[in-house]
Amino acid sequence: MSPHVVVVGAGIAGFAAALAAHAGGARVSVSAGPAGASELAGGAWDLRVGRGLGLPSDGVRGALRRLSTERPSHPLGRLPMGDALGDLEASHRAVLGALGTHRSPGFDAAPERVATAVGLAREAMLAQHAVLDLAGVAEGCIAVASLPGLRSFDARFVAASLTEQAVEEGRGQRFVALDVEMFRRAGDGLLLPHEAAEVLDADEGLERFAVALKRALGGASLDGVLVPPILGLHGDGRARRRLEARLGLVVGEVVEPLAGTQSVRMSRALGRGLETRGIARWPRAVSLVPDARGLVLDDGRREAFDALVLATGKFLGGGLHSRASEVQEALVRLPLGEGRAFVPAGSILPPTAGFEGPFLGPRPGFARGVRTDLSLRPIDASGRVVDPRLFACGALLDGVGPADGLAVAAATGHRAGVLAARAASGASRSAE
């Protein structure tokens, strides 16, 4: 039988680890825990370094150079440039190919520029197919669709804010609100954006929206249309492509800041990606690791493994939690690091540690996590590997902050999955 790799966590990091371990010949099972940061992600895919929004203007290579100098404890900052870039490229080929929801990144190209639902434009490493890349409309006037039924999206505010920002930055773009007679039926005022997106998945709904947009545009000379996140839930951009063909204009969504249509698309794609590859998904979280060879699930079932990957997230996903006034890694009780300082297991680390200080000041507690070697195997305070068949990735890692972006989750998850498959193969042969 093939060696068995268990991945705990079903966000981007867990997904990347499962894909890589599966490609490495292992039998893979994924234990889906509580919703984490991936469930809240909007339509942009980022690799962030500092406190600014999005990817730095000097792109992926610039971000990696800054990580190595400014955040040397970061899992990508610890690697040589070539290795870090190789991890990013390999992981994104696998993950984005399996998801089918995002455009492929240009690792040597300028970042994309996206508009957000709060009226600010920013750079992003890449975005979902449905999202408009403003870099492709560098000059001209872009309409922002105002839909009466979607009260959560203020098109006039977004247009005014984007125009103000473009003027301040010396850009040639201008934005105007465009009233579109759609979603005016009784009850439409209660629609959430993802429910409106489901309407546009149907041919009849998309046709109604195309007609309404065309009527609203009239004979105006515009260069593109920004819409709220409603261009279907399929994720492959089909609704956007059909609208563009119908209107003869570029059309695309703004980026949501948190959970909504764009996170629903990705969540569905994560499930499909595992299912189409025959990767088992356990809906129950792992509750206990009683010994070095097996897991006990919440239903009492015992599962053996040859390698275990922890992709449990940090605070949102439940990878870290507070117990008896102490912050702990939730599953294996691994010792934690916090930046350069190591926090040995059993020491008292109050939940508030690392979060005090000025309101807009640094919060090192957000980077608290599991310290690993370069092979992503957790280590103890003396630097010894806790278990050669145990790996950690994603937000659970020491040095990774909550705003670092999905690129870090994909790269570390993929690396952990590759190495876990190798370790599982060795453990399986030793047991025979």
MIKOL-339926 format. One line per field, with one value per residue (C-alpha): residue number from 1; residue in three letters; x negated, y negated, z negated. Coordinates in steps of 0.5 Angstrom, whole numbers. Layout:
BEGIN
i	NUM:...
aa	ALA:...
px	X:...
py	Y:...
pz	Z:...
END
This chain:
BEGIN
i	1:2:3:4:5:6:7:8:9:10:11:12:13:14:15:16:17:18:19:20:21:22:23:24:25:26:27:28:29:30:31:32:33:34:35:36:37:38:39:40:41:42:43:44:45:46:47:48:49:50:51:52:53:54:55:56:57:58:59:60:61:62:63:64:65:66:67:68:69:70:71:72:73:74:75:76:77:78:79:80:81:82:83:84:85:86:87:88:89:90:91:92:93:94:95:96:97:98:99:100:101:102:103:104:105:106:107:108:109:110:111:112:113:114:115:116:117:118:119:120:121:122:123:124:125:126:127:128:129:130:131:132:133:134:135:136:137:138:139:140:141:142:143:144:145:146:147:148:149:150:151:152:153:154:155:156:157:158:159:160:161:162:163:164:165:166:167:168:169:170:171:172:173:174:175:176:177:178:179:180:181:182:183:184:185:186:187:188:189:190:191:192:193:194:195:196:197:198:199:200:201:202:203:204:205:206:207:208:209:210:211:212:213:214:215:216:217:218:219:220:221:222:223:224:225:226:227:228:229:230:231:232:233:234:235:236:237:238:239:240:241:242:243:244:245:246:247:248:249:250:251:252:253:254:255:256:257:258:259:260:261:262:263:264:265:266:267:268:269:270:271:272:273:274:275:276:277:278:279:280:281:282:283:284:285:286:287:288:289:290:291:292:293:294:295:296:297:298:299:300:301:302:303:304:305:306:307:308:309:310:311:312:313:314:315:316:317:318:319:320:321:322:323:324:325:326:327:328:329:330:331:332:333:334:335:336:337:338:339:340:341:342:343:344:345:346:347:348:349:350:351:352:353:354:355:356:357:358:359:360:361:362:363:364:365:366:367:368:369:370:371:372:373:374:375:376:377:378:379:380:381:382:383:384:385:386:387:388:389:390:391:392:393:394:395:396:397:398:399:400:401:402:403:404:405:406:407:408:409:410:411:412:413:414:415:416:417:418:419:420:421:422:423:424:425:426:427:428:429:430:431:432
aa	MET:SER:PRO:HIS:VAL:VAL:VAL:VAL:GLY:ALA:GLY:ILE:ALA:GLY:PHE:ALA:ALA:ALA:LEU:ALA:ALA:HIS:ALA:GLY:GLY:ALA:ARG:VAL:SER:VAL:SER:ALA:GLY:PRO:ALA:GLY:ALA:SER:GLU:LEU:ALA:GLY:GLY:ALA:TRP:ASP:LEU:ARG:VAL:GLY:ARG:GLY:LEU:GLY:LEU:PRO:SER:ASP:GLY:VAL:ARG:GLY:ALA:LEU:ARG:ARG:LEU:SER:THR:GLU:ARG:PRO:SER:HIS:PRO:LEU:GLY:ARG:LEU:PRO:MET:GLY:ASP:ALA:LEU:GLY:ASP:LEU:GLU:ALA:SER:HIS:ARG:ALA:VAL:LEU:GLY:ALA:LEU:GLY:THR:HIS:ARG:SER:PRO:GLY:PHE:ASP:ALA:ALA:PRO:GLU:ARG:VAL:ALA:THR:ALA:VAL:GLY:LEU:ALA:ARG:GLU:ALA:MET:LEU:ALA:GLN:HIS:ALA:VAL:LEU:ASP:LEU:ALA:GLY:VAL:ALA:GLU:GLY:CYS:ILE:ALA:VAL:ALA:SER:LEU:PRO:GLY:LEU:ARG:SER:PHE:ASP:ALA:ARG:PHE:VAL:ALA:ALA:SER:LEU:THR:GLU:GLN:ALA:VAL:GLU:GLU:GLY:ARG:GLY:GLN:ARG:PHE:VAL:ALA:LEU:ASP:VAL:GLU:MET:PHE:ARG:ARG:ALA:GLY:ASP:GLY:LEU:LEU:LEU:PRO:HIS:GLU:ALA:ALA:GLU:VAL:LEU:ASP:ALA:ASP:GLU:GLY:LEU:GLU:ARG:PHE:ALA:VAL:ALA:LEU:LYS:ARG:ALA:LEU:GLY:GLY:ALA:SER:LEU:ASP:GLY:VAL:LEU:VAL:PRO:PRO:ILE:LEU:GLY:LEU:HIS:GLY:ASP:GLY:ARG:ALA:ARG:ARG:ARG:LEU:GLU:ALA:ARG:LEU:GLY:LEU:VAL:VAL:GLY:GLU:VAL:VAL:GLU:PRO:LEU:ALA:GLY:THR:GLN:SER:VAL:ARG:MET:SER:ARG:ALA:LEU:GLY:ARG:GLY:LEU:GLU:THR:ARG:GLY:ILE:ALA:ARG:TRP:PRO:ARG:ALA:VAL:SER:LEU:VAL:PRO:ASP:ALA:ARG:GLY:LEU:VAL:LEU:ASP:ASP:GLY:ARG:ARG:GLU:ALA:PHE:ASP:ALA:LEU:VAL:LEU:ALA:THR:GLY:LYS:PHE:LEU:GLY:GLY:GLY:LEU:HIS:SER:ARG:ALA:SER:GLU:VAL:GLN:GLU:ALA:LEU:VAL:ARG:LEU:PRO:LEU:GLY:GLU:GLY:ARG:ALA:PHE:VAL:PRO:ALA:GLY:SER:ILE:LEU:PRO:PRO:THR:ALA:GLY:PHE:GLU:GLY:PRO:PHE:LEU:GLY:PRO:ARG:PRO:GLY:PHE:ALA:ARG:GLY:VAL:ARG:THR:ASP:LEU:SER:LEU:ARG:PRO:ILE:ASP:ALA:SER:GLY:ARG:VAL:VAL:ASP:PRO:ARG:LEU:PHE:ALA:CYS:GLY:ALA:LEU:LEU:ASP:GLY:VAL:GLY:PRO:ALA:ASP:GLY:LEU:ALA:VAL:ALA:ALA:ALA:THR:GLY:HIS:ARG:ALA:GLY:VAL:LEU:ALA:ALA:ARG:ALA:ALA:SER:GLY:ALA:SER:ARG:SER:ALA:GLU
px	0:-2:-5:0:0:5:6:9:12:16:14:9:3:7:9:2:-1:4:3:-5:-4:1:-4:-10:-6:-3:4:7:12:14:18:22:22:25:26:19:16:17:24:24:20:22:21:13:7:2:-6:-6:-13:-11:-5:-3:3:1:-6:-11:-12:-19:-15:-16:-24:-23:-19:-24:-30:-26:-24:-31:-33:-27:-24:-30:-26:-20:-20:-21:-26:-31:-31:-36:-33:-33:-30:-25:-23:-23:-18:-14:-14:-13:-7:-3:-4:0:4:7:8:12:16:18:20:14:10:3:-3:-8:-14:-18:-13:-10:-4:3:7:14:19:22:29:27:25:17:13:7:2:3:-1:5:13:19:21:27:23:21:14:13:6:10:14:8:12:19:26:28:35:37:44:49:54:60:61:54:54:47:43:43:41:41:36:32:32:30:25:21:21:18:13:11:11:6:2:2:5:9:15:22:28:36:42:46:54:56:63:62:64:70:75:79:74:67:66:64:59:52:47:46:53:53:47:51:57:51:49:56:56:62:59:53:57:61:55:52:58:58:51:52:58:54:48:52:47:42:35:32:26:29:34:32:38:39:37:43:40:42:39:36:29:27:29:34:39:34:32:39:40:34:36:43:41:34:31:27:31:29:30:27:24:27:23:26:31:36:37:30:28:34:31:25:28:31:25:21:26:27:19:19:25:22:16:19:16:20:23:25:30:28:22:17:18:12:5:4:-2:-7:-4:4:9:16:21:27:32:27:24:17:12:5:0:-7:-8:-3:-3:0:3:8:7:6:11:17:16:15:8:6:11:11:11:10:8:3:2:1:0:7:6:-1:-3:-9:-14:-13:-17:-16:-20:-27:-25:-24:-18:-19:-13:-11:-13:-7:-6:0:5:4:-4:-6:1:-1:-3:0:6:2:-4:-7:-4:-9:-4:-1:-8:-8:-8:-12:-19:-22:-28:-29:-25:-19:-20:-18:-24:-25:-28:-35:-34:-33:-27:-21:-19:-22:-15:-12:-12:-8:-7:-2:0:-2:-9:-13:-15:-8:-4:4:3:-3:2:4:-3:-6:-1:-2:-9:-10:-5:-7:-14:-12:-8:-14:-18:-12:-11:-19:-19:-13:-16:-22:-18:-13:-19:-22:-16:-16
py	0:-7:-11:-15:-23:-26:-34:-37:-44:-45:-52:-54:-51:-45:-44:-46:-40:-35:-36:-36:-30:-26:-28:-25:-18:-18:-17:-23:-25:-32:-33:-39:-43:-50:-56:-60:-65:-62:-62:-70:-71:-76:-76:-78:-74:-77:-76:-82:-84:-90:-94:-96:-94:-88:-87:-92:-95:-92:-85:-78:-78:-85:-82:-76:-81:-85:-79:-76:-83:-86:-79:-74:-69:-69:-62:-65:-70:-64:-61:-63:-67:-62:-57:-61:-63:-56:-54:-60:-58:-50:-51:-56:-52:-46:-50:-55:-50:-46:-51:-55:-61:-66:-68:-66:-70:-73:-73:-77:-82:-88:-87:-87:-93:-92:-96:-95:-95:-100:-105:-104:-101:-97:-92:-85:-79:-76:-76:-72:-71:-76:-81:-87:-89:-96:-96:-94:-101:-105:-111:-113:-113:-107:-106:-104:-100:-102:-97:-99:-92:-91:-96:-94:-97:-104:-106:-113:-113:-108:-112:-118:-115:-112:-118:-122:-117:-117:-124:-124:-119:-122:-117:-118:-114:-117:-113:-115:-112:-108:-107:-100:-98:-91:-87:-92:-86:-85:-82:-84:-89:-83:-80:-78:-79:-72:-71:-76:-72:-66:-69:-71:-64:-62:-64:-68:-72:-74:-76:-81:-84:-85:-88:-93:-95:-96:-100:-104:-105:-108:-112:-114:-114:-109:-105:-99:-98:-96:-92:-89:-82:-78:-75:-68:-63:-58:-62:-61:-68:-65:-71:-76:-74:-73:-80:-83:-80:-83:-90:-91:-93:-90:-89:-86:-86:-90:-86:-84:-86:-79:-73:-74:-72:-71:-67:-62:-61:-59:-55:-51:-50:-48:-42:-40:-40:-35:-31:-30:-28:-22:-26:-24:-29:-28:-33:-32:-35:-31:-31:-28:-25:-19:-16:-17:-13:-14:-20:-19:-23:-26:-20:-16:-13:-11:-13:-11:-15:-15:-23:-29:-36:-41:-47:-49:-56:-61:-64:-64:-57:-54:-52:-56:-57:-60:-54:-56:-63:-60:-60:-53:-50:-46:-39:-37:-42:-44:-49:-56:-62:-69:-72:-71:-69:-62:-60:-53:-48:-49:-56:-61:-66:-70:-71:-78:-78:-81:-85:-91:-98:-103:-102:-103:-100:-93:-87:-81:-77:-76:-73:-68:-60:-54:-54:-49:-48:-49:-43:-45:-40:-43:-44:-45:-50:-46:-46:-39:-36:-34:-28:-27:-25:-32:-38:-45:-50:-56:-61:-56:-58:-62:-69:-69:-75:-75:-79:-76:-73:-67:-66:-64:-59:-56:-56:-53:-48:-45:-45:-41:-36:-35:-33:-29:-25:-23:-22:-18:-13:-12:-11:-6:-2:-2:1:7
pz	0:1:-4:-8:-9:-13:-13:-18:-15:-9:-7:-2:-6:-7:0:3:-2:0:8:7:3:8:13:10:10:3:1:-2:-7:-9:-16:-15:-21:-23:-18:-18:-14:-7:-8:-9:-3:2:10:9:8:4:2:-3:-7:-11:-13:-6:-2:3:7:7:13:15:15:13:13:9:4:3:2:-3:-7:-7:-10:-14:-17:-17:-21:-16:-13:-6:-8:-11:-4:1:6:12:7:5:12:14:8:10:18:17:11:16:22:18:13:19:24:19:17:24:20:21:26:27:24:28:23:27:29:25:20:22:20:17:14:7:5:0:6:6:11:9:12:12:14:18:17:19:26:25:22:26:27:27:30:37:37:35:38:39:36:32:30:23:23:18:17:12:9:7:1:-1:5:5:12:12:6:9:16:12:8:14:18:12:11:18:19:12:16:22:26:32:30:28:25:25:22:27:25:27:27:24:18:17:16:9:4:8:3:-2:3:1:6:7:8:13:16:16:21:26:26:30:37:36:30:34:40:36:33:40:43:36:37:44:43:37:42:47:52:47:48:43:43:38:32:25:22:15:13:17:23:22:17:22:21:28:31:36:34:35:41:44:41:45:51:51:49:53:46:41:35:28:20:15:9:3:-4:-7:-6:-1:7:8:2:4:10:8:2:7:12:6:5:12:13:7:10:17:15:10:4:-2:-6:-13:-16:-23:-26:-29:-37:-39:-37:-43:-40:-34:-30:-30:-30:-34:-30:-34:-32:-36:-29:-29:-23:-22:-18:-16:-16:-19:-16:-20:-16:-22:-22:-27:-31:-26:-24:-31:-30:-37:-42:-50:-55:-63:-61:-56:-49:-46:-39:-39:-37:-39:-44:-40:-43:-40:-37:-37:-32:-35:-42:-43:-48:-51:-52:-59:-60:-61:-55:-57:-51:-51:-50:-44:-43:-48:-46:-41:-37:-30:-33:-32:-34:-35:-38:-31:-28:-34:-32:-31:-30:-24:-21:-13:-12:-16:-21:-28:-33:-40:-44:-43:-36:-35:-31:-35:-30:-23:-20:-23:-18:-19:-14:-13:-18:-24:-22:-27:-23:-19:-20:-19:-13:-9:-4:-1:3:-3:-5:2:2:-5:-4:2:-1:-7:-2:2:-4:-8:-2:-2:-9:-9:-4:-8:-14:-10:-8:-15:-18:-12
END
